Amino acid sequence: MGILERIAEIENEMSRTQKNKATEYHLGLLKGKLAKLRAELIEVKSSGPKGEGFDVKRSGDARVALIGFPSVGKSTLLSTITETEAAVSSIDFTTLQATPGRWEYRGAVIQLLDLPGIIEGAAQGVGRGKQVVSTARTADVILMMLDATKSHLQRSLLERELEA
């Protein structure tokens, strides 16, 4: 069972558990397990070749990097406008590596790269941030995706991480 399945299982159990004094301890344990699993998802593992999953061969006339915070719709957009089947889930950090897609628009072939979500501190290497930012720098265009239901500060946070 993978990390994403375990996270979904714990979230499901938490939603089914009635909240009262008798279940506080159990819910606390579940929250701790959930935090550890989410930390595992964003942890950079030093084993394996550098840049694994981020070295995507350049193709087409232009390259567009989809960048944003977790769960803002980058994979959904990629799946919608290309024939690529990107993993889509409501769980943060579903995308763990660069996922390329090919989009033909008015005779131009555009390569779209769905990158993992950026979190604060990405420029310092938190959550594979350096790999994501360096892959985005190879693109001709960076498309920043924001969640309209969240804070208006998202854009400035993303810009700060990309500039750093």
Salt bridges, closest charged atoms under 4 A:
GLU11 OE2 - ARG38 NH2 2.46
GLU13 OE2 - HIS26 NE2 2.77
GLU40 OE1 - ARG6 NH2 3.97
GLU104 OE2 - ARG102 NH2 3.36
ASP140 OD2 - ARG58 NH2 2.65
ASP147 OD2 - LYS150 NZ 3.89
GLU159 OE2 - ARG155 NE 2.98
